[in-house]
Amino acid sequence: MSHPSSERVLVVPGSELDRLGRFQGFHPDAERYLSALLVPELMAYRPRSEVEEDPSWKQIIPYIVLRCADAVFCYTRGKTQGEARLHRRRSLGVGGHVAESDAEGRRSFPAYEIAMRRELDEEVEVASPGPMRLVGLINDDSSPVGSVHLGVVHVCDLEHPDVHPREDGLAEPEFVRIALLQGFRNEFETWSQICIDAFLRAR
């Protein structure tokens, strides 16, 4: 496996987000944006070290929420878990960068889907995976880490709350009732907070 800094990751021009309508926070109309962004003429794979602090590019990040009935899978990001700027924060999203090797050289939306599912399989073992739904996008230009990433949010509904991390970086795993998330909101990374506010509220 290549070192994260030399890994070539999927990016799209930030100017295209401006053209489509840049937003802050959560946007439910993911399909409109992705159908315009994830096309061969815009998709590129660039060294991660070059784009981690360059907001002219948006790194596309699958962010998968694992939900079982009225609870979601949560964990604490450890030191071996990807983005160093998020270590020790609670998270309810599983996923990561789409690497060129993961996508097998394809430059289209199917390449993203293949890489998304591989990323999920690498990070966790899910005993009863159910349907995966695309629910929205996250864009957070208020922080350095957010300004260079675009989150693609999916919800995977599970039959049983049986999820086991495959990586040490997913520490303290547990299912937390959605009704309790607001009370622990400040412990979560920003993207998780955005999800809690947008669609993970007690009914």
C-alpha positions as a printed NumPy array, in Angstrom:
array([[  0.   ,   0.   ,   0.   ],
       [  1.348,   3.435,  -0.897],
       [  2.004,   6.094,   1.719],
       [ -1.069,   8.34 ,   2.123],
       [  0.83 ,  11.46 ,   1.038],
       [  1.849,   9.883,  -2.292],
       [ -1.502,   8.223,  -2.957],
       [ -3.326,   9.584,  -5.996],
       [ -6.875,  10.518,  -5.012],
       [-10.006,  11.527,  -6.868],
       [-10.546,  15.275,  -7.19 ],
       [-12.734,  17.662,  -9.159],
       [-12.134,  21.384,  -9.779],
       [-13.519,  23.616,  -7.048],
       [-14.553,  26.075,  -9.748],
       [-17.136,  23.548, -10.938],
       [-18.746,  23.585,  -7.51 ],
       [-18.97 ,  27.361,  -7.839],
       [-20.607,  27.005, -11.239],
       [-23.197,  24.557,  -9.925],
       [-23.84 ,  26.588,  -6.789],
       [-21.47 ,  26.402,  -3.842],
       [-23.208,  25.772,  -0.529],
       [-22.202,  25.556,   3.111],
       [-23.201,  22.507,   5.136],
       [-25.592,  19.849,   3.846],
       [-27.327,  19.752,   0.455],
       [-29.916,  17.029,  -0.25 ],
       [-29.752,  17.243,  -4.065],
       [-26.606,  15.145,  -4.438],
       [-27.599,  13.634,  -7.76 ],
       [-27.701,  16.997,  -9.528],
       [-24.178,  17.847,  -8.387],
       [-22.637,  14.417,  -8.89 ],
       [-24.077,  13.953, -12.378],
       [-22.234,  17.128, -13.372],
       [-19.028,  16.59 , -11.353],
       [-18.302,  12.876, -11.772],
       [-17.743,  12.939, -15.509],
       [-14.534,  11.934, -17.331],
       [-13.607,  15.47 , -18.374],
       [-13.628,  16.728, -14.762],
       [-12.491,  13.729, -12.704],
       [ -8.763,  13.585, -12.026],
       [ -6.424,  11.634,  -9.753],
       [ -3.739,  13.793,  -8.147],
       [ -1.162,  13.146,  -5.406],
       [ -2.825,  13.618,  -2.051],
       [  0.112,  15.671,  -0.8  ],
       [ -0.553,  18.242,  -3.545],
       [ -4.263,  18.711,  -2.881],
       [ -4.523,  18.48 ,   0.923],
       [ -4.039,  22.235,   1.265],
       [ -5.233,  23.389,  -2.162],
       [ -8.918,  24.431,  -2.128],
       [ -8.902,  24.854,  -5.905],
       [ -9.494,  21.08 ,  -5.91 ],
       [-12.223,  19.213,  -4.039],
       [-11.351,  15.676,  -2.929],
       [-14.4  ,  13.421,  -3.231],
       [-15.017,  11.499,   0.004],
       [-17.673,   8.786,   0.465],
       [-19.196,   9.222,   3.94 ],
       [-21.333,   6.222,   4.867],
       [-23.698,   6.252,   7.837],
       [-24.507,   2.743,   9.096],
       [-27.991,   2.785,  10.609],
       [-29.952,   0.034,  12.32 ],
       [-33.52 ,   0.974,  13.26 ],
       [-33.205,   4.014,  15.562],
       [-29.419,   3.844,  16.102],
       [-26.261,   4.62 ,  14.115],
       [-22.713,   3.239,  14.228],
       [-20.234,   5.625,  15.879],
       [-16.522,   5.443,  16.684],
       [-13.53 ,   7.541,  17.726],
       [-10.906,   8.306,  15.089],
       [ -7.542,   6.902,  16.149],
       [ -4.052,   7.957,  15.078],
       [ -3.929,   5.41 ,  12.257],
       [ -7.242,   6.551,  10.786],
       [ -6.616,   8.764,   7.763],
       [ -6.857,  12.524,   8.233],
       [ -4.589,  13.593,  11.115],
       [ -6.599,  16.771,  11.682],
       [ -9.583,  14.652,  12.803],
       [ -7.843,  12.354,  15.293],
       [ -9.646,  11.748,  18.612],
       [-12.937,  13.119,  17.302],
       [-16.082,  11.025,  17.337],
       [-17.492,  10.13 ,  13.931],
       [-20.581,   8.47 ,  12.517],
       [-19.299,   8.303,   8.947],
       [-17.233,   5.479,   7.453],
       [-15.273,   6.021,   4.266],
       [-12.27 ,   7.784,   2.855],
       [-10.467,   8.989,  -0.22 ],
       [-11.194,   7.415,  -3.575],
       [ -7.799,   6.21 ,  -4.776],
       [ -6.833,   5.764,  -8.403],
       [ -5.93 ,   2.141,  -7.676],
       [ -9.329,   1.527,  -6.075],
       [-11.183,   2.874,  -9.084],
       [ -9.116,   0.766, -11.495],
       [ -8.478,   3.724, -13.777],
       [-12.137,   4.362, -14.589],
       [-13.314,   7.963, -14.722],
       [-17.059,   7.896, -14.251],
       [-19.651,   7.561, -11.506],
       [-19.386,   3.718, -11.486],
       [-15.7  ,   4.114, -10.589],
       [-16.732,   6.116,  -7.534],
       [-19.265,   3.464,  -6.504],
       [-16.709,   0.652,  -6.811],
       [-14.19 ,   2.552,  -4.704],
       [-16.843,   3.494,  -2.132],
       [-17.779,  -0.123,  -1.507],
       [-14.138,  -1.21 ,  -1.334],
       [-13.43 ,   1.528,   1.183],
       [-16.346,   0.357,   3.327],
       [-15.179,  -3.27 ,   3.152],
       [-11.636,  -2.268,   4.156],
       [-12.758,  -0.351,   7.241],
       [-15.557,  -2.465,   8.709],
       [-17.103,  -5.913,   8.604],
       [-20.879,  -5.617,   8.311],
       [-22.836,  -8.777,   9.121],
       [-26.136,  -7.763,   7.531],
       [-25.611,  -4.984,   4.968],
       [-28.816,  -3.606,   3.522],
       [-29.585,  -1.101,   0.784],
       [-27.311,   1.911,   0.339],
       [-29.034,   5.261,  -0.253],
       [-27.463,   8.493,  -1.45 ],
       [-28.864,  11.21 ,   0.831],
       [-26.818,  14.347,   0.161],
       [-23.526,  16.209,   0.   ],
       [-21.445,  17.947,   2.647],
       [-19.348,  21.018,   1.898],
       [-17.681,  22.834,   4.783],
       [-15.467,  25.725,   3.74 ],
       [-15.2  ,  27.015,   7.324],
       [-12.1  ,  24.931,   8.13 ],
       [ -8.853,  24.016,   6.332],
       [ -9.72 ,  20.31 ,   6.208],
       [-13.277,  20.975,   5.047],
       [-12.254,  23.414,   2.339],
       [-10.449,  20.722,   0.335],
       [-13.045,  17.934,   0.627],
       [-16.562,  17.266,  -0.639],
       [-18.472,  14.6  ,   1.271],
       [-20.896,  12.266,  -0.484],
       [-23.271,  11.014,   2.205],
       [-24.856,   7.574,   2.011],
       [-27.042,   5.767,   4.533],
       [-26.785,   1.984,   4.73 ],
       [-29.694,   0.414,   6.621],
       [-28.734,  -2.758,   8.486],
       [-30.89 ,  -5.63 ,   9.673],
       [-28.77 ,  -6.125,  12.802],
       [-26.385,  -3.807,  14.726],
       [-23.45 ,  -6.094,  14.003],
       [-20.468,  -4.073,  12.734],
       [-16.811,  -4.818,  13.52 ],
       [-13.906,  -2.498,  12.611],
       [-11.164,  -3.993,  10.463],
       [ -8.796,  -1.09 ,  11.237],
       [ -7.285,  -0.005,  14.561],
       [ -8.155,   3.584,  13.694],
       [-11.837,   2.956,  14.382],
       [-11.73 ,   2.946,  18.183],
       [-14.538,   2.654,  20.737],
       [-17.131,   1.403,  18.225],
       [-20.762,   1.386,  19.307],
       [-24.295,   1.959,  18.107],
       [-25.852,   5.114,  19.542],
       [-29.546,   5.895,  19.488],
       [-30.354,   8.773,  17.163],
       [-32.372,  10.406,  19.948],
       [-29.151,  10.781,  21.987],
       [-26.874,  12.211,  19.288],
       [-27.826,  15.852,  19.852],
       [-26.669,  15.571,  23.468],
       [-23.178,  14.451,  22.389],
       [-23.028,  16.648,  19.277],
       [-19.945,  18.644,  20.311],
       [-17.851,  15.471,  20.621],
       [-18.264,  14.741,  16.909],
       [-16.25 ,  15.941,  13.925],
       [-17.864,  18.697,  11.868],
       [-19.218,  16.439,   9.101],
       [-20.956,  14.256,  11.671],
       [-22.418,  17.347,  13.327],
       [-23.759,  18.43 ,   9.944],
       [-25.396,  15.015,   9.467],
       [-26.926,  15.135,  12.944],
       [-28.424,  18.55 ,  12.256],
       [-29.585,  17.696,   8.728],
       [-31.215,  14.284,   8.978],
       [-30.288,  12.399,  12.158],
       [-32.805,  13.813,  14.577],
       [-35.191,  11.999,  16.868],
       [-38.591,  11.506,  15.257]])
